[in-house]
Structure formats: C-alpha cells, structure tokens
Amino acid sequence: MELLTPKEIVSALDKYIIGQDKAKRAVAVALRNRYRRSQLPEDVAEEITPKNIILKGPTGVGKTEIARRIAKLVRAPFVKVEATKYTEVGYVGRDVESMIRDLVETAIRLVKDEKFEEVKIQATQSANKKIRDIIYARSKLTLSEQPENYQEVLLQEISDGKHDNDIIEIEVVDTPKAIEIIPGNQDSNITDMLSGFIPKRKKLRKIAVKHARNMLVNEESSRLIDMDAVTEEGMRRAEQEGIIFIDEIDKIAMSRGNSSGADVSREGVQRDILPFVEGCTVSTKHGTIRTDYILFIAAGAFHVSHIEDLIPELQGRFPIQVELDNLTSKEFYKILTQPKNAITKQQIDLLKVDNINLSFDDDALKKIAEIAELENESNENIGARRLHTILEALLEDISFEAGGEHPMTDVKITKEYVMKVLEPTLKKHDMSRYIM
C-alpha cells in the first residue's frame, strides 16, 4: 500500500474500469488515508476512522467492480454483501453481524494462503517424498531388481510430473457435510460447533498422483505454519484493513411519506447496520473484533428512493457520496477495446480453443456500442451488462457451429455482419419511418 499513491491507484483501476473518475478518486483517497493512518503514533491513529463512501448509480456502471478491484490491489480482506439479505434482529434470516464474521473468515483465509505460498516449496518436496514412498512400496521390486539409486530417480520423476496420471491410494480426512441451523443465525452449523470435540476421521481414497499432490501439499502446509499466528494476523487485518461492500442499500431505504409495513422492517435493518458502521465490538469464533476501522462502501441505484431516505444517523456515517455517470456509446466502445479483461478479448480466447481466430473491425465495435446505448435508453438501463447480451446474440451462431477438428479458421466481425445479425434490434430503434 505504501507504494501506491492515489494517482497510481486510479491508474491501476483504469486498466479494468472505464470512466467513473469521481468514484475512483474517492476510493483512492480513502485507501491512501489508511496507509497514512498506519504511519501515525498509536494515540493519534486511534482517533482517526475511515470516511465511508456511498456510490450512487444504475446497475452495470462499475460500482461493485471498483470495490472489488481496490481490494485485490492492496490485498485487503473484502466481502460483498447485499443489504436485502439481512433481516431485523429477532426475525429468521441473516443477522447483520454475519458480515463481520464473513470478513474475519476472509482475512484469515487471505493470510493462510500467503503463509501457504511461503512454505509451498518445502511442502511440495515433502508431498513428493510421501508419493515416492507409496509408489516404491507397491513396486514389489527386490533390491537386486531395482535400478541404481532407484528411490532418488523415482523422486525426480515424480517431481517432473512423469507419474501425474498414476493412481495411488492415500489417506485423507473425511469431512462431514455441514448441517445448517435454520432458525436464527444461518452462519452457525453443528459441524463447526462440534469440530473441536470430535476427532478427525480418515479414509482411504484412490486418486491420481497430481490430485494427491495437491491434497498432500495442503496437509503439509497446514503442519508447517502456525495457525494461531495466522488467525491473529487475520483478525488484525480484518479490523484494520477490512473492506465491506454493502450493495443494494437503496432497497432498505424508506419511501418518502410512508412509515408502515415493509418500510418499518427496512428501517430496522438500517438501525441494525448502524452500530457496526459507527464502531462496535463483535464476537466471532476466533475472538472479538472492533469495527471502528473497517471501511464501508455502500452502493445503490436509488431510482425510487434517495440517499436522503436513509435514516439520518446512517447517512452521517457515509460522509462521501459519489454519483456515477450513465454509460454512453463512447464509454461502451472503450469497454470493448481497452480493459485488460475486455469481453471481446474473452470471446476471442474462448473461440480460439475451437480453432476460431475471431477478430472485430473497429466500425463493428462502434456499432455494437451504439446499439448498447440505444437499448439502455429504450429498455431497462443495465449499464455495461448490455454488452454481454448483445455480444452473445451476435456470436451465437459462430459459437454454436464452432467445435470439432478443423484447421484454424479466421472469422472477422464487420459492421455489415453486426447490422445483419442484430437487424431486429436496429429496426426497433429506427425512427425514420415516423418522420414525414
């Protein structure tokens, strides 16, 4: 994080997200402020809390993607939740507390993966030796029949992957299925509660060497790392660096002039969320965690309700409010061509598997962008997701016919092809017949 200035964060987001500069700047500053706070004396840092953000805009304009990308960028624990999934305390459904517990589990898993990576070489060597011993034991060769340095040669062959498809029998932990307790907290389950008391059962499984290696590497890694230290670091990261993205927050806002029925329940969910955003202590199975320094990013379309319809206390805890722009054909064209994960590049890679060398004319891409803008204007505005719908319709015949054994075939999507395939859509938007 110390290596990334706000400008560099925005630059990194630009590789995946087109436009929405105001939102990018807001989250970039929020992230940099976390690093700035971590460099302050403890007594000063204790008083500085994150400035939470509300992103307002229609679906498909990049709200969730911005939050997800910044979490990946700084390797921060990140969970995305939907406000509509929660119910007021006392009702059957997910408790608001569960978002904090989910964040803790995510943080611990993040740290665990990092520690696994540190011991991966050692764990792999140990796993290969175990596989060597299994293959050696079943070889039934007498000492006189064995080649010179047989065990060392066998170990090298296993390391090189020459035995990956061999079937061996290994002992694995028999993990029972989790049983959910439906009433109350859905995150609790009988298996979790009893796991500390019931000894782990093992069973023999016949499995290919390449899969056995992965299982044994995980087993060896768990033995090599200190899980208490992992849990402690995970709890610290969740508390100090965690990001919770609350989507569809507009769905729990109260409609103006109405304070009965479902609106009362929505206000109850807001009041349940409030303590966590304000800062409180939550008990988890790993210990207690404070929520004071977790960054909350909320998002919603706010078509029917408004940000002002949220209870005042909750509004006050989201001081940064950013409105995202609707996407036009100009942005759609950039989305098709510029991001590292552009959907056109994804389609090209997918069809290359079936020996189709797909390419797009620039005019074809511009036409697709125009159609996407028209479709969003005349139908429901679903933002960049409209491009997925149009591309699937455009490439349906090509994707269906592709397959089988044939040499690499070049297929170019031209503007004429786009107009021909999407003719029904174009006719729907052709207003010339109404002009006299």
C-alpha positions, 0 to 999 in steps of 0.5 A, spaced: 500 500 500 505 504 501 507 504 494 501 506 491 499 513 491 492 515 489 494 517 482 497 510 481 491 507 484 486 510 479 491 508 474 491 501 476 483 501 476 483 504 469 486 498 466 479 494 468 474 500 469 472 505 464 470 512 466 467 513 473 473 518 475 469 521 481 468 514 484 475 512 483 478 518 486 474 517 492 476 510 493 483 512 492 483 517 497 480 513 502 485 507 501 491 512 501 488 515 508 489 508 511 496 507 509 497 514 512 493 512 518 498 506 519 504 511 519 501 515 525 503 514 533 498 509 536 494 515 540 493 519 534 491 513 529 486 511 534 482 517 533 482 517 526 476 512 522 475 511 515 470 516 511 465 511 508 463 512 501 456 511 498 456 510 490 450 512 487 448 509 480 444 504 475 446 497 475 452 495 470 456 502 471 462 499 475 460 500 482 461 493 485 467 492 480 471 498 483 470 495 490 472 489 488 478 491 484 481 496 490 481 490 494 485 485 490 490 491 489 492 492 496 490 485 498 485 487 503 480 482 506 473 484 502 466 481 502 460 483 498 454 483 501 447 485 499 443 489 504 436 485 502 439 479 505 439 481 512 433 481 516 431 485 523 434 482 529 429 477 532 426 475 525 429 468 521 434 470 516 441 473 516 443 477 522 447 483 520 453 481 524 454 475 519 458 480 515 463 481 520 464 474 521 464 473 513 470 478 513 474 475 519 473 468 515 476 472 509 482 475 512 484 469 515 483 465 509 487 471 505 493 470 510 493 462 510 494 462 503 500 467 503 503 463 509 501 457 504 505 460 498 511 461 503 512 454 505 509 451 498 516 449 496 518 445 502 511 442 502 511 440 495 518 436 496 515 433 502 508 431 498 513 428 493 517 424 498 510 421 501 508 419 493 515 416 492 514 412 498 507 409 496 509 408 489 516 404 491 512 400 496 507 397 491 513 396 486 514 389 489 521 390 486 527 386 490 533 390 491 537 386 486 531 388 481 531 395 482 535 400 478 541 404 481 539 409 486 532 407 484 528 411 490 532 418 488 530 417 480 523 415 482 523 422 486 525 426 480 520 423 476 515 424 480 517 431 481 517 432 473 510 430 473 512 423 469 507 419 474 501 425 474 496 420 471 498 414 476 493 412 481 495 411 488 491 410 494 492 415 500 489 417 506 485 423 507 480 426 512 473 425 511 469 431 512 462 431 514 457 435 510 455 441 514 448 441 517 445 448 517 441 451 523 435 454 520 432 458 525 436 464 527 443 465 525 444 461 518 452 462 519 452 457 525 452 449 523 453 443 528 459 441 524 463 447 526 460 447 533 462 440 534 469 440 530 473 441 536 470 435 540 470 430 535 476 427 532 478 427 525 476 421 521 480 418 515 479 414 509 482 411 504 481 414 497 484 412 490 486 418 486 491 420 481 498 422 483 497 430 481 490 430 485 494 427 491 499 432 490 495 437 491 491 434 497 498 432 500 501 439 499 495 442 503 496 437 509 503 439 509 502 446 509 497 446 514 503 442 519 508 447 517 505 454 519 502 456 525 495 457 525 494 461 531 499 466 528 495 466 522 488 467 525 491 473 529 494 476 523 487 475 520 483 478 525 488 484 525 487 485 518 480 484 518 479 490 523 484 494 520 484 493 513 477 490 512 473 492 506 465 491 506 461 492 500 454 493 502 450 493 495 443 494 494 442 499 500 437 503 496 432 497 497 432 498 505 431 505 504 424 508 506 419 511 501 418 518 502 411 519 506 410 512 508 412 509 515 408 502 515 409 495 513 415 493 509 418 500 510 418 499 518 422 492 517 427 496 512 428 501 517 430 496 522 435 493 518 438 500 517 438 501 525 441 494 525 447 496 520 448 502 524 452 500 530 457 496 526 458 502 521 459 507 527 464 502 531 462 496 535 465 490 538 463 483 535 464 476 537 466 471 532 469 464 533 476 466 533 475 472 538 472 479 538 473 484 533 472 492 533 469 495 527 471 502 528 476 501 522 473 497 517 471 501 511 464 501 508 462 502 501 455 502 500 452 502 493 445 503 490 441 505 484 436 509 488 431 510 482 425 510 487 428 512 493 434 517 495 440 517 499 436 522 503 431 516 505 436 513 509 435 514 516 439 520 518 444 517 523 446 512 517 447 517 512 452 521 517 456 515 517 457 515 509 460 522 509 462 521 501 457 520 496 459 519 489 454 519 483 456 515 477 455 517 470 450 513 465 454 509 460 454 512 453 456 509 446 463 512 447 464 509 454 461 502 451 466 502 445 472 503 450 469 497 454 470 493 448 477 495 446 481 497 452 480 493 459 485 488 460 479 483 461 475 486 455 469 481 453 471 481 446 478 479 448 474 473 452 470 471 446 476 471 442 480 466 447 474 462 448 473 461 440 480 460 439 480 453 443 475 451 437 480 453 432 476 460 431 481 466 430 475 471 431 477 478 430 472 485 430 473 491 425 473 497 429 466 500 425 463 493 428 465 495 435 462 502 434 456 499 432 455 494 437 456 500 442 451 504 439 446 499 439 448 498 447 446 505 448 440 505 444 437 499 448 439 502 455 435 508 453 429 504 450 429 498 455 431 497 462 438 501 463 443 495 465 449 499 464 455 495 461 451 488 462 448 490 455 454 488 452 454 481 454 447 480 451 448 483 445 455 480 444 452 473 445 446 474 440 451 476 435 456 470 436 451 465 437 451 462 431 459 462 430 459 459 437 454 454 436 457 451 429 464 452 432 467 445 435 470 439 432 477 438 428 478 443 423 484 447 421 484 454 424 479 458 421 479 466 421 472 469 422 472 477 422 466 481 425 464 487 420 459 492 421 455 489 415 455 482 419 453 486 426 447 490 422 445 483 419 445 479 425 442 484 430 437 487 424 431 486 429 434 490 434 436 496 429 429 496 426 426 497 433 430 503 434 429 506 427 425 512 427 425 514 420 419 511 418 415 516 423 418 522 420 414 525 414 
